[in-house]
Amino acid sequence: MIALACGVGAALAASLSPVLDLRAEKPLEEVFHTPGDPGQSIRASTARRLGILSAAIILATTIGVAVSPSLTIFGGIALAVAALALIPLAFITVTRLIKPISKRIAGSMLSIAVIELEATVTRAVVLAGVAALAIYGSVAIQGARADLISGLDTATTEFFDTADLWITTGTNDLTTTSFSADDLATLVARAPGVTSVRAYQGGLLDVGKRRLWIRARSPSDPAMLQASQLLKGNLRQATERLRQSGWAAVSNGFAAERHLTVGDTFILPTPAGLAPLRVAAITTNVGWPPGAITVNTTDYRHYWQTDNPTALEVSLAHGVTPLAGKHAIERALGSRPGLRVQTTTERVAQFEHNLREGLRSLADISTLLLLMAALSLAAALSTAVWERRGRLASLKTQGFDRWQLWRSLLLESAIVLTIGAADGALLGIYGHALANRWLRITTGFPAPFSIEGLQILLALLLVAGIALAVMALPGYRAASVPAATSFND
């Protein structure tokens, strides 16, 4: 509804622009003395002022977001406005650069395309602006989504990489459902190819408004923390401390809420009472929005008063494949059908599938934005071309044929789309960087910034390709207008 309202508002604003020509200080026939079609010119001084405004918006957004990350969403909207304000200057600059090149290409319709673009600057700038907004939104959203998925994938892989096999209750995705172990660890340890079995424990704990993910690692685990998720603290020192009693790694949101730094003491309410713990390290939220706390199983057994694991980590002997070890353990667990044995690869795949399901809406929004923008551009281009049949007929009287005019129309559209797409992509990358920073600081999610060149290129090709393909047929029909039409005016 907001998008529809903005679209209608923009259309009304554009249609009312001639009202500006009614100002008393403007000469009566000024519109007919401007270059190009009446009402289609944009002065170079105006384009420069808009370019300066765009730079000012970008600078103000940068400063505002640096001071207060909570302004990131408003900053994203401001960057979209900056992308639009930059279009006129980019358009005039590009057409001036292309003009001398077009004169050197014999037989090319590029020079005609540039002349026609200069005659309809306002219309071309609006179309480029639509392309810029579409690409900007797609690059910013898809970029942040891709980085978030990459960060979560890395965290998941590191989390499960401490063992070759995991024994859980099945679809227990956070590994928080406990089960009675009894002599299960001993039974599994006797299976062929198994070198060690370690208990993993975990659960959810309500602390204030947060439902924290509690993760308890065995002191003998190869890794107590995911290295990629460490924000503050020394990994080696934090690992040594976590193997001892009384230490915990806490997520950034929880630490910031309580003003905790590495080495500080905090109190955690547990089933056994208040547990005094010291901060060994500060991490991301490792994909659980409320935050996570990592302790060792010794402290977990004491404060949660349970020996029941939520998973068993199994390490295999050198040369034993995960699949062979899995089959051996499944035979040993024949009497426990409620437990599931998964290789590390299978466990990681299960987690990653759930993560992608949760983020699917972002991908859908971005894809829908691109498709709708491409179709909108195609409709706008087609309409603009169809309205110029009289001008195309005039060009035919000068000796240009149907195919030449059609090529010229396609070149015009390609130039407009390229200007808009490049503008949107550049500011989209910056918006993507700001979104990543907001994710890390405000939500605690792991989202390492990276530029997905292929993804950006695909977005550009999708918008430009669909728009040009849909516009090609109306363009061809418009180019087929009889030359005699020009004498009807």
Secondary structure by P-SEA (a helix, b strand, c coil): caaaaaaaaaaaaaaacccccccccccccccccccccccccccaaaaaaaaaaaaaaaaaaaaaaaacccaaaaaaaaaaaaaaaaaaaaaaaaaaaaaaaaaaccccaaaaaaaaaaacaaaaaaaaaaaaaaaaaaaaaaaaaaaaaaaaaaaaaaaaccccccccccccccccccccccaaaaaaaacccccbbbbbbcbbbbccccccbbbbbbccccccccccccccccaaaaaaaaaccccccccaaaaaaacccccbbbbbbccccbbbbbbcccccccccccbbbbbcaaaaaaaaccccccbbbbbbcccccaaaaaaaaaaaacccccbbbbcaaaaaaaaaaaaaaaaaaaaaaaaaaaaaaaaaaaaaaaaaaaaaaaaaaaaaaacccaaaaaaaaaaaaaaaaaaaaaaaaaaaaaaaaaaaaaaacccccbbbbbbaaaaaaaaaaaaaaaaaaaaaaaaaaaaaccccccccc
